[in-house]
Amino acid sequence: MSFELLKTLCATPGVPGREEQFREVVHTEIGPHAEKISTDSMGNLFALRSGKSKDPRKIMIAGHMDEIAFVVKHIHKDGFIYFHPLGGFDPRTLIAQRVKVYGKTTLDGVIAIKAAHFTTPEERGKVIPLNDLFIDLGMSADEVKEKVNIGDCITMDRDLIKMGNFYTGKTLDDRVGVYVMLEAFRKFSQSHDDIYAVATVQEEIGLRGAKTASFGLKPDIGIAIDITIAADTPGVDEKDYCVKMGAGVGIKILDSSSICHPGLVRFLKELADKKGIKYQMEVLSAGGTDAGGMQMSRGGIPVCTLSVPCRYTHSVVESVHKDDVKATIDLLTAFIEHSHEFQF
């Protein structure tokens, strides 16, 4: 495993619909291991390693390139920036955070609110609506209007670090999934089936890239690689944990976007048992992955999601356990090498 590669993936911007800079990093990393690389009109990247079977099936492995982000929607007369979210943010996590604004140049900024000294006790007891937050670039209004336009992209600004057994930082959703896909694609020895590693776009705003990518590719099986919610923290009942940190890769049964193919779920579980890979079964009551987009493509395909447990999702301190990341790589690699054994 390469912490430096994961750190690079997390640091590279990939706003929904503007994933081109991140796609270049993926292309560079996966290129030496692929027979063919292509990009569709939506911006999805496809990398192929052909199978050795005379009649190989198409296996689509999907990890999404986009991160939750913002676009500039209004520039205040005094130079403050108001923004529109692309993806699901909790406003409680945004106050006093650093951001990058991608105007004519890349600009540093901070998300701010009215000073506490000028708020009422009632205001201080409420969650600040996202619409009331603004970005301060530390510039005059004229400077801001010269450098920034409506529609310019904004991302959070936080480095990935090692914290005990965890990696923590922004955009592990889904940079860790892309990382797992890259590592497995590089690592597997041989497959009977054609393996397509697909770095998808616009997952955070409706699984859009996975829908178009799978429609064009016509895969026989789809596997999404993404994070899932590890709620094993104080204040949450044990029955609602979903998955736990350090307990292995999550094999998804269902979420709000897909019900995973029961035969595929069973096959992955048995494969993990056979290979001695730690895993946990996952039922997620809210949220979805690219599996939902793939599942309903054309006439429908069997799908499953392999999940990396993640605490504090959609924040700048998303956290994953290094052992869970390795377990996800190991199970995806094993599936690629044994996919021909799965029949449905």
SEVOLUM-951011 format. One record per residue (C-alpha): residue number from 1; residue in one letter; x, y negated, z. Coordinates in Angstrom, 2 decimals, decimal comma, always signed. Example, Ala and Ser with C-alpha at 12.3 -4.5 7.8 and 13.67 -1.06 7.14 Angstrom:
REM SEVOLUM-951011
{i:1	aa:A	x:+12,30	y:+4,50	z:+7,80} .
{i:2	aa:S	x:+13,67	y:+1,06	z:+7,14} .
//
This chain:
REM SEVOLUM-951011
{i:1	aa:M	x:+0,00	y:+0,00	z:+0,00} .
{i:2	aa:S	x:+1,17	y:-3,51	z:-0,84} .
{i:3	aa:F	x:+0,17	y:-6,27	z:+1,56} .
{i:4	aa:E	x:+1,78	y:-8,83	z:-0,75} .
{i:5	aa:L	x:-0,43	y:-7,80	z:-3,67} .
{i:6	aa:L	x:-3,55	y:-7,96	z:-1,51} .
{i:7	aa:K	x:-2,44	y:-11,38	z:-0,25} .
{i:8	aa:T	x:-2,00	y:-12,59	z:-3,84} .
{i:9	aa:L	x:-5,44	y:-11,33	z:-4,80} .
{i:10	aa:C	x:-7,03	y:-13,10	z:-1,84} .
{i:11	aa:A	x:-5,22	y:-16,36	z:-2,60} .
{i:12	aa:T	x:-6,12	y:-16,50	z:-6,31} .
{i:13	aa:P	x:-9,36	y:-18,38	z:-7,01} .
{i:14	aa:G	x:-12,27	y:-16,61	z:-8,67} .
{i:15	aa:V	x:-15,42	y:-18,70	z:-8,51} .
{i:16	aa:P	x:-18,53	y:-16,97	z:-9,94} .
{i:17	aa:G	x:-18,55	y:-17,65	z:-13,67} .
{i:18	aa:R	x:-14,99	y:-19,05	z:-13,51} .
{i:19	aa:E	x:-12,99	y:-15,90	z:-12,80} .
{i:20	aa:E	x:-10,40	y:-16,38	z:-15,56} .
{i:21	aa:Q	x:-7,42	y:-17,15	z:-13,30} .
{i:22	aa:F	x:-8,09	y:-14,12	z:-11,15} .
{i:23	aa:R	x:-8,67	y:-11,97	z:-14,23} .
{i:24	aa:E	x:-5,16	y:-12,81	z:-15,45} .
{i:25	aa:V	x:-3,71	y:-11,43	z:-12,20} .
{i:26	aa:V	x:-5,74	y:-8,23	z:-12,59} .
{i:27	aa:H	x:-4,64	y:-7,91	z:-16,22} .
{i:28	aa:T	x:-0,99	y:-8,26	z:-15,22} .
{i:29	aa:E	x:-1,27	y:-5,67	z:-12,45} .
{i:30	aa:I	x:-3,29	y:-3,05	z:-14,31} .
{i:31	aa:G	x:-1,78	y:-3,51	z:-17,77} .
{i:32	aa:P	x:+1,23	y:-1,16	z:-17,37} .
{i:33	aa:H	x:-1,09	y:+1,71	z:-16,38} .
{i:34	aa:A	x:-3,84	y:+1,29	z:-19,01} .
{i:35	aa:E	x:-4,04	y:+2,59	z:-22,56} .
{i:36	aa:K	x:-6,43	y:-0,17	z:-23,54} .
{i:37	aa:I	x:-7,61	y:-3,42	z:-21,95} .
{i:38	aa:S	x:-10,52	y:-5,52	z:-23,16} .
{i:39	aa:T	x:-12,74	y:-8,35	z:-21,96} .
{i:40	aa:D	x:-16,40	y:-8,86	z:-22,83} .
{i:41	aa:S	x:-18,22	y:-12,14	z:-23,42} .
{i:42	aa:M	x:-19,26	y:-12,37	z:-19,76} .
{i:43	aa:G	x:-15,63	y:-12,11	z:-18,65} .
{i:44	aa:N	x:-15,64	y:-8,54	z:-17,31} .
{i:45	aa:L	x:-12,28	y:-6,81	z:-17,74} .
{i:46	aa:F	x:-12,12	y:-3,14	z:-18,80} .
{i:47	aa:A	x:-9,02	y:-0,94	z:-18,42} .
{i:48	aa:L	x:-9,06	y:+2,61	z:-19,80} .
{i:49	aa:R	x:-7,14	y:+5,77	z:-18,98} .
{i:50	aa:S	x:-8,40	y:+8,61	z:-21,18} .
{i:51	aa:G	x:-9,32	y:+12,02	z:-19,80} .
{i:52	aa:K	x:-7,91	y:+15,31	z:-20,99} .
{i:53	aa:S	x:-11,26	y:+17,04	z:-21,55} .
{i:54	aa:K	x:-12,41	y:+17,72	z:-25,10} .
{i:55	aa:D	x:-15,71	y:+16,04	z:-24,25} .
{i:56	aa:P	x:-14,90	y:+13,56	z:-21,48} .
{i:57	aa:R	x:-17,54	y:+11,62	z:-19,64} .
{i:58	aa:K	x:-17,21	y:+7,91	z:-18,96} .
{i:59	aa:I	x:-16,60	y:+6,98	z:-15,33} .
{i:60	aa:M	x:-17,01	y:+3,29	z:-14,48} .
{i:61	aa:I	x:-15,18	y:+2,08	z:-11,38} .
{i:62	aa:A	x:-16,36	y:-1,45	z:-10,52} .
{i:63	aa:G	x:-14,75	y:-4,03	z:-8,24} .
{i:64	aa:H	x:-15,93	y:-7,62	z:-8,48} .
{i:65	aa:M	x:-13,54	y:-10,51	z:-9,09} .
{i:66	aa:D	x:-15,71	y:-13,37	z:-7,88} .
{i:67	aa:E	x:-15,76	y:-14,85	z:-4,39} .
{i:68	aa:I	x:-18,41	y:-16,90	z:-2,62} .
{i:69	aa:A	x:-17,63	y:-20,51	z:-3,46} .
{i:70	aa:F	x:-19,12	y:-23,92	z:-4,24} .
{i:71	aa:V	x:-19,45	y:-26,44	z:-7,04} .
{i:72	aa:V	x:-19,47	y:-30,22	z:-6,70} .
{i:73	aa:K	x:-23,06	y:-31,49	z:-6,97} .
{i:74	aa:H	x:-22,72	y:-35,14	z:-5,88} .
{i:75	aa:I	x:-20,01	y:-37,70	z:-5,19} .
{i:76	aa:H	x:-21,02	y:-40,19	z:-2,50} .
{i:77	aa:K	x:-20,38	y:-43,90	z:-3,11} .
{i:78	aa:D	x:-17,64	y:-43,72	z:-0,45} .
{i:79	aa:G	x:-15,95	y:-40,72	z:-2,08} .
{i:80	aa:F	x:-17,33	y:-37,86	z:+0,01} .
{i:81	aa:I	x:-18,32	y:-34,73	z:-1,90} .
{i:82	aa:Y	x:-21,56	y:-32,81	z:-1,51} .
{i:83	aa:F	x:-21,61	y:-29,27	z:-2,83} .
{i:84	aa:H	x:-23,83	y:-26,42	z:-4,01} .
{i:85	aa:P	x:-23,15	y:-22,84	z:-2,83} .
{i:86	aa:L	x:-22,43	y:-19,92	z:-5,15} .
{i:87	aa:G	x:-23,19	y:-16,97	z:-2,90} .
{i:88	aa:G	x:-24,35	y:-16,58	z:+0,66} .
{i:89	aa:F	x:-22,71	y:-18,80	z:+3,28} .
{i:90	aa:D	x:-23,49	y:-19,16	z:+6,98} .
{i:91	aa:P	x:-23,23	y:-22,92	z:+7,63} .
{i:92	aa:R	x:-22,08	y:-22,21	z:+11,20} .
{i:93	aa:T	x:-18,77	y:-20,92	z:+9,82} .
{i:94	aa:L	x:-18,03	y:-23,86	z:+7,52} .
{i:95	aa:I	x:-17,56	y:-26,86	z:+9,78} .
{i:96	aa:A	x:-13,93	y:-28,08	z:+10,06} .
{i:97	aa:Q	x:-12,66	y:-25,64	z:+7,43} .
{i:98	aa:R	x:-10,09	y:-26,45	z:+4,75} .
{i:99	aa:V	x:-11,03	y:-26,16	z:+1,07} .
{i:100	aa:K	x:-9,47	y:-26,46	z:-2,38} .
{i:101	aa:V	x:-11,25	y:-28,63	z:-4,94} .
{i:102	aa:Y	x:-10,33	y:-27,81	z:-8,54} .
{i:103	aa:G	x:-10,64	y:-31,18	z:-10,26} .
{i:104	aa:K	x:-8,15	y:-32,59	z:-12,76} .
{i:105	aa:T	x:-5,60	y:-31,30	z:-10,26} .
{i:106	aa:T	x:-6,03	y:-29,00	z:-7,26} .
{i:107	aa:L	x:-6,96	y:-31,11	z:-4,25} .
{i:108	aa:D	x:-6,96	y:-30,30	z:-0,54} .
{i:109	aa:G	x:-10,04	y:-31,19	z:+1,47} .
{i:110	aa:V	x:-11,91	y:-30,49	z:+4,69} .
{i:111	aa:I	x:-15,58	y:-29,73	z:+5,29} .
{i:112	aa:A	x:-16,92	y:-32,26	z:+7,77} .
{i:113	aa:I	x:-20,04	y:-33,50	z:+9,55} .
{i:114	aa:K	x:-21,07	y:-36,61	z:+11,41} .
{i:115	aa:A	x:-18,78	y:-37,14	z:+14,41} .
{i:116	aa:A	x:-20,05	y:-35,48	z:+17,61} .
{i:117	aa:H	x:-19,86	y:-38,84	z:+19,41} .
{i:118	aa:F	x:-22,69	y:-40,12	z:+17,20} .
{i:119	aa:T	x:-25,02	y:-37,14	z:+17,51} .
{i:120	aa:T	x:-27,90	y:-36,71	z:+19,92} .
{i:121	aa:P	x:-28,10	y:-33,74	z:+22,35} .
{i:122	aa:E	x:-30,92	y:-32,39	z:+20,18} .
{i:123	aa:E	x:-28,76	y:-32,58	z:+17,03} .
{i:124	aa:R	x:-25,85	y:-30,87	z:+18,77} .
{i:125	aa:G	x:-28,10	y:-27,92	z:+19,64} .
{i:126	aa:K	x:-29,06	y:-27,22	z:+16,02} .
{i:127	aa:V	x:-27,31	y:-25,46	z:+13,16} .
{i:128	aa:I	x:-26,24	y:-28,07	z:+10,62} .
{i:129	aa:P	x:-27,95	y:-27,41	z:+7,25} .
{i:130	aa:L	x:-25,52	y:-26,76	z:+4,42} .
{i:131	aa:N	x:-26,98	y:-29,74	z:+2,57} .
{i:132	aa:D	x:-25,73	y:-32,05	z:+5,33} .
{i:133	aa:L	x:-22,11	y:-30,90	z:+5,13} .
{i:134	aa:F	x:-19,66	y:-32,86	z:+3,01} .
{i:135	aa:I	x:-16,02	y:-32,68	z:+1,93} .
{i:136	aa:D	x:-13,47	y:-35,35	z:+2,75} .
{i:137	aa:L	x:-10,51	y:-35,51	z:+0,34} .
{i:138	aa:G	x:-8,72	y:-38,31	z:+2,19} .
{i:139	aa:M	x:-8,96	y:-40,58	z:-0,84} .
{i:140	aa:S	x:-10,76	y:-43,73	z:-1,85} .
{i:141	aa:A	x:-13,99	y:-43,43	z:-3,81} .
{i:142	aa:D	x:-12,24	y:-44,62	z:-6,98} .
{i:143	aa:E	x:-9,51	y:-41,98	z:-6,60} .
{i:144	aa:V	x:-12,06	y:-39,23	z:-6,04} .
{i:145	aa:K	x:-14,15	y:-40,25	z:-9,05} .
{i:146	aa:E	x:-11,02	y:-40,32	z:-11,19} .
{i:147	aa:K	x:-9,99	y:-36,79	z:-10,19} .
{i:148	aa:V	x:-13,28	y:-34,96	z:-9,54} .
{i:149	aa:N	x:-16,36	y:-34,34	z:-11,70} .
{i:150	aa:I	x:-19,78	y:-32,88	z:-11,02} .
{i:151	aa:G	x:-19,53	y:-29,11	z:-11,52} .
{i:152	aa:D	x:-15,89	y:-28,78	z:-10,44} .
{i:153	aa:C	x:-15,22	y:-25,65	z:-8,40} .
{i:154	aa:I	x:-14,43	y:-25,42	z:-4,69} .
{i:155	aa:T	x:-13,04	y:-22,48	z:-2,70} .
{i:156	aa:M	x:-12,24	y:-21,94	z:+0,94} .
{i:157	aa:D	x:-8,57	y:-22,25	z:+1,93} .
{i:158	aa:R	x:-7,18	y:-19,61	z:+4,31} .
{i:159	aa:D	x:-4,19	y:-17,27	z:+3,95} .
{i:160	aa:L	x:-4,45	y:-13,52	z:+4,47} .
{i:161	aa:I	x:-2,50	y:-12,38	z:+7,55} .
{i:162	aa:K	x:-1,80	y:-9,20	z:+9,47} .
{i:163	aa:M	x:-3,56	y:-9,09	z:+12,84} .
{i:164	aa:G	x:-2,85	y:-5,93	z:+14,81} .
{i:165	aa:N	x:-4,16	y:-3,10	z:+12,62} .
{i:166	aa:F	x:-6,29	y:-5,52	z:+10,61} .
{i:167	aa:Y	x:-5,83	y:-7,69	z:+7,56} .
{i:168	aa:T	x:-7,82	y:-10,90	z:+8,02} .
{i:169	aa:G	x:-8,53	y:-13,90	z:+5,81} .
{i:170	aa:K	x:-10,87	y:-15,16	z:+3,11} .
{i:171	aa:T	x:-12,24	y:-13,30	z:+0,08} .
{i:172	aa:L	x:-11,58	y:-9,73	z:+1,20} .
{i:173	aa:D	x:-15,07	y:-9,44	z:-0,28} .
{i:174	aa:D	x:-14,19	y:-8,20	z:-2,78} .
{i:175	aa:R	x:-10,47	y:-8,64	z:-3,29} .
{i:176	aa:V	x:-9,89	y:-5,56	z:-1,15} .
{i:177	aa:G	x:-12,21	y:-3,65	z:-3,50} .
{i:178	aa:V	x:-10,25	y:-4,80	z:-6,54} .
{i:179	aa:Y	x:-7,06	y:-3,86	z:-4,70} .
{i:180	aa:V	x:-8,40	y:-0,35	z:-3,99} .
{i:181	aa:M	x:-9,37	y:+0,02	z:-7,65} .
{i:182	aa:L	x:-5,93	y:-1,11	z:-8,84} .
{i:183	aa:E	x:-4,11	y:+1,24	z:-6,46} .
{i:184	aa:A	x:-6,24	y:+4,27	z:-7,36} .
{i:185	aa:F	x:-5,96	y:+3,54	z:-11,09} .
{i:186	aa:R	x:-2,18	y:+3,40	z:-10,73} .
{i:187	aa:K	x:-1,98	y:+6,38	z:-8,38} .
{i:188	aa:F	x:-4,12	y:+9,13	z:-9,91} .
{i:189	aa:S	x:-2,23	y:+11,78	z:-11,83} .
{i:190	aa:Q	x:-4,74	y:+13,01	z:-14,41} .
{i:191	aa:S	x:-8,48	y:+13,10	z:-14,97} .
{i:192	aa:H	x:-10,65	y:+15,20	z:-17,21} .
{i:193	aa:D	x:-12,93	y:+12,20	z:-17,73} .
{i:194	aa:D	x:-12,32	y:+8,78	z:-19,26} .
{i:195	aa:I	x:-11,69	y:+6,39	z:-16,38} .
{i:196	aa:Y	x:-12,68	y:+2,76	z:-16,84} .
{i:197	aa:A	x:-11,55	y:+0,36	z:-14,15} .
{i:198	aa:V	x:-13,88	y:-2,60	z:-14,56} .
{i:199	aa:A	x:-13,20	y:-5,90	z:-12,82} .
{i:200	aa:T	x:-16,63	y:-7,50	z:-12,85} .
{i:201	aa:V	x:-17,86	y:-11,09	z:-12,69} .
{i:202	aa:Q	x:-20,68	y:-12,87	z:-10,87} .
{i:203	aa:E	x:-21,50	y:-10,15	z:-8,34} .
{i:204	aa:E	x:-22,10	y:-12,68	z:-5,59} .
{i:205	aa:I	x:-24,93	y:-14,36	z:-7,49} .
{i:206	aa:G	x:-26,88	y:-11,30	z:-8,59} .
{i:207	aa:L	x:-24,66	y:-8,39	z:-9,77} .
{i:208	aa:R	x:-24,67	y:-10,00	z:-13,20} .
{i:209	aa:G	x:-21,35	y:-8,75	z:-14,53} .
{i:210	aa:A	x:-22,00	y:-5,14	z:-13,54} .
{i:211	aa:K	x:-25,32	y:-5,20	z:-15,39} .
{i:212	aa:T	x:-23,83	y:-6,37	z:-18,68} .
{i:213	aa:A	x:-20,63	y:-4,32	z:-18,34} .
{i:214	aa:S	x:-22,49	y:-1,07	z:-17,77} .
{i:215	aa:F	x:-24,97	y:-1,85	z:-20,55} .
{i:216	aa:G	x:-22,10	y:-2,21	z:-23,01} .
{i:217	aa:L	x:-19,97	y:+0,65	z:-21,70} .
{i:218	aa:K	x:-22,77	y:+3,22	z:-21,26} .
{i:219	aa:P	x:-21,03	y:+5,09	z:-18,41} .
{i:220	aa:D	x:-22,16	y:+8,51	z:-17,24} .
{i:221	aa:I	x:-21,27	y:+7,80	z:-13,59} .
{i:222	aa:G	x:-20,72	y:+4,53	z:-11,74} .
{i:223	aa:I	x:-18,69	y:+3,97	z:-8,57} .
{i:224	aa:A	x:-18,64	y:+0,53	z:-6,95} .
{i:225	aa:I	x:-15,85	y:-0,44	z:-4,58} .
{i:226	aa:D	x:-16,81	y:-3,14	z:-2,10} .
{i:227	aa:I	x:-16,80	y:-4,11	z:+1,55} .
{i:228	aa:T	x:-19,65	y:-3,30	z:+3,91} .
{i:229	aa:I	x:-20,67	y:-4,77	z:+7,23} .
{i:230	aa:A	x:-18,90	y:-3,41	z:+10,30} .
{i:231	aa:A	x:-21,03	y:-4,84	z:+13,09} .
{i:232	aa:D	x:-19,25	y:-2,98	z:+15,92} .
{i:233	aa:T	x:-18,86	y:-6,13	z:+18,01} .
{i:234	aa:P	x:-20,34	y:-7,51	z:+21,24} .
{i:235	aa:G	x:-23,99	y:-8,47	z:+21,03} .
{i:236	aa:V	x:-24,94	y:-5,82	z:+18,47} .
{i:237	aa:D	x:-26,75	y:-2,62	z:+19,44} .
{i:238	aa:E	x:-24,80	y:+0,52	z:+18,56} .
{i:239	aa:K	x:-27,61	y:+1,74	z:+16,31} .
{i:240	aa:D	x:-27,08	y:-1,34	z:+14,14} .
{i:241	aa:Y	x:-23,30	y:-1,07	z:+13,67} .
{i:242	aa:C	x:-23,71	y:+0,30	z:+10,09} .
{i:243	aa:V	x:-20,04	y:+1,37	z:+10,10} .
{i:244	aa:K	x:-17,11	y:+1,01	z:+12,50} .
{i:245	aa:M	x:-13,62	y:-0,34	z:+11,97} .
{i:246	aa:G	x:-10,93	y:+2,33	z:+11,75} .
{i:247	aa:A	x:-13,40	y:+5,19	z:+11,27} .
{i:248	aa:G	x:-12,70	y:+5,66	z:+7,58} .
{i:249	aa:V	x:-14,15	y:+4,84	z:+4,18} .
{i:250	aa:G	x:-17,90	y:+4,29	z:+4,02} .
{i:251	aa:I	x:-19,82	y:+6,59	z:+1,69} .
{i:252	aa:K	x:-22,96	y:+4,64	z:+1,00} .
{i:253	aa:I	x:-26,37	y:+6,26	z:+1,13} .
{i:254	aa:L	x:-28,36	y:+3,12	z:+0,37} .
{i:255	aa:D	x:-28,51	y:-0,64	z:+0,59} .
{i:256	aa:S	x:-30,98	y:-3,24	z:-0,64} .
{i:257	aa:S	x:-29,74	y:-3,00	z:-4,25} .
{i:258	aa:S	x:-29,40	y:+0,77	z:-4,77} .
{i:259	aa:I	x:-30,21	y:+4,22	z:-3,47} .
{i:260	aa:C	x:-27,10	y:+6,23	z:-4,23} .
{i:261	aa:H	x:-27,43	y:+9,49	z:-6,14} .
{i:262	aa:P	x:-27,79	y:+12,20	z:-3,45} .
{i:263	aa:G	x:-25,71	y:+14,70	z:-5,39} .
{i:264	aa:L	x:-22,92	y:+12,17	z:-5,83} .
{i:265	aa:V	x:-23,05	y:+11,26	z:-2,14} .
{i:266	aa:R	x:-22,82	y:+14,94	z:-1,23} .
{i:267	aa:F	x:-19,95	y:+15,51	z:-3,67} .
{i:268	aa:L	x:-17,93	y:+12,61	z:-2,24} .
{i:269	aa:K	x:-18,57	y:+13,81	z:+1,32} .
{i:270	aa:E	x:-17,44	y:+17,35	z:+0,50} .
{i:271	aa:L	x:-14,40	y:+16,02	z:-1,35} .
{i:272	aa:A	x:-13,41	y:+13,90	z:+1,65} .
{i:273	aa:D	x:-13,78	y:+16,94	z:+3,93} .
{i:274	aa:K	x:-11,65	y:+19,04	z:+1,58} .
{i:275	aa:K	x:-8,91	y:+16,39	z:+1,36} .
{i:276	aa:G	x:-8,94	y:+15,51	z:+5,07} .
{i:277	aa:I	x:-9,93	y:+11,89	z:+4,42} .
{i:278	aa:K	x:-11,69	y:+10,03	z:+7,23} .
{i:279	aa:Y	x:-15,13	y:+8,80	z:+6,22} .
{i:280	aa:Q	x:-18,42	y:+7,61	z:+7,64} .
{i:281	aa:M	x:-21,90	y:+7,68	z:+6,15} .
{i:282	aa:E	x:-23,35	y:+4,25	z:+5,52} .
{i:283	aa:V	x:-26,91	y:+2,93	z:+5,53} .
{i:284	aa:L	x:-26,91	y:-0,84	z:+5,00} .
{i:285	aa:S	x:-30,24	y:-2,54	z:+5,61} .
{i:286	aa:A	x:-29,36	y:-5,75	z:+3,74} .
{i:287	aa:G	x:-26,90	y:-6,61	z:+0,98} .
{i:288	aa:G	x:-25,90	y:-4,90	z:-2,23} .
{i:289	aa:T	x:-23,03	y:-4,03	z:-4,55} .
{i:290	aa:D	x:-22,31	y:-3,60	z:-8,24} .
{i:291	aa:A	x:-23,79	y:-0,10	z:-7,90} .
{i:292	aa:G	x:-27,21	y:-1,77	z:-8,01} .
{i:293	aa:G	x:-26,40	y:-3,37	z:-11,34} .
{i:294	aa:M	x:-24,98	y:-0,18	z:-12,83} .
{i:295	aa:Q	x:-27,79	y:+2,04	z:-11,56} .
{i:296	aa:M	x:-30,51	y:+0,27	z:-13,55} .
{i:297	aa:S	x:-28,52	y:-0,10	z:-16,77} .
{i:298	aa:R	x:-30,23	y:+1,29	z:-19,86} .
{i:299	aa:G	x:-31,91	y:+4,56	z:-18,81} .
{i:300	aa:G	x:-30,20	y:+4,58	z:-15,42} .
{i:301	aa:I	x:-27,02	y:+6,28	z:-14,23} .
{i:302	aa:P	x:-26,00	y:+8,05	z:-11,00} .
{i:303	aa:V	x:-24,06	y:+5,68	z:-8,77} .
{i:304	aa:C	x:-22,46	y:+5,45	z:-5,36} .
{i:305	aa:T	x:-20,48	y:+2,83	z:-3,47} .
{i:306	aa:L	x:-17,28	y:+3,49	z:-1,56} .
{i:307	aa:S	x:-17,09	y:+0,84	z:+1,12} .
{i:308	aa:V	x:-14,27	y:-0,71	z:+3,12} .
{i:309	aa:P	x:-15,68	y:-1,61	z:+6,58} .
{i:310	aa:C	x:-15,37	y:-5,35	z:+7,15} .
{i:311	aa:R	x:-16,07	y:-7,57	z:+10,14} .
{i:312	aa:Y	x:-17,14	y:-11,22	z:+9,85} .
{i:313	aa:T	x:-18,18	y:-10,99	z:+6,20} .
{i:314	aa:H	x:-18,62	y:-14,13	z:+4,11} .
{i:315	aa:S	x:-16,33	y:-16,13	z:+6,36} .
{i:316	aa:V	x:-12,67	y:-17,17	z:+6,22} .
{i:317	aa:V	x:-11,77	y:-14,50	z:+8,78} .
{i:318	aa:E	x:-13,10	y:-11,41	z:+7,02} .
{i:319	aa:S	x:-11,26	y:-8,47	z:+8,59} .
{i:320	aa:V	x:-10,51	y:-4,93	z:+7,40} .
{i:321	aa:H	x:-8,58	y:-2,09	z:+9,04} .
{i:322	aa:K	x:-5,51	y:-0,95	z:+7,10} .
{i:323	aa:D	x:-6,37	y:+2,73	z:+7,68} .
{i:324	aa:D	x:-9,84	y:+2,24	z:+6,16} .
{i:325	aa:V	x:-8,30	y:+0,62	z:+3,10} .
{i:326	aa:K	x:-5,98	y:+3,61	z:+2,65} .
{i:327	aa:A	x:-8,85	y:+6,07	z:+3,15} .
{i:328	aa:T	x:-10,85	y:+4,29	z:+0,43} .
{i:329	aa:I	x:-7,90	y:+4,46	z:-1,97} .
{i:330	aa:D	x:-7,41	y:+8,15	z:-1,19} .
{i:331	aa:L	x:-11,06	y:+9,09	z:-1,72} .
{i:332	aa:L	x:-11,38	y:+7,09	z:-4,94} .
{i:333	aa:T	x:-8,19	y:+8,69	z:-6,26} .
{i:334	aa:A	x:-9,47	y:+12,16	z:-5,35} .
{i:335	aa:F	x:-12,80	y:+11,46	z:-7,03} .
{i:336	aa:I	x:-11,12	y:+10,33	z:-10,25} .
{i:337	aa:E	x:-9,04	y:+13,52	z:-10,33} .
{i:338	aa:H	x:-12,03	y:+15,78	z:-9,58} .
{i:339	aa:S	x:-14,90	y:+13,90	z:-11,25} .
{i:340	aa:H	x:-15,38	y:+16,67	z:-13,82} .
{i:341	aa:E	x:-16,46	y:+19,01	z:-11,00} .
{i:342	aa:F	x:-19,53	y:+16,87	z:-10,27} .
{i:343	aa:Q	x:-22,61	y:+18,01	z:-12,17} .
{i:344	aa:F	x:-26,06	y:+16,45	z:-12,09} .
//
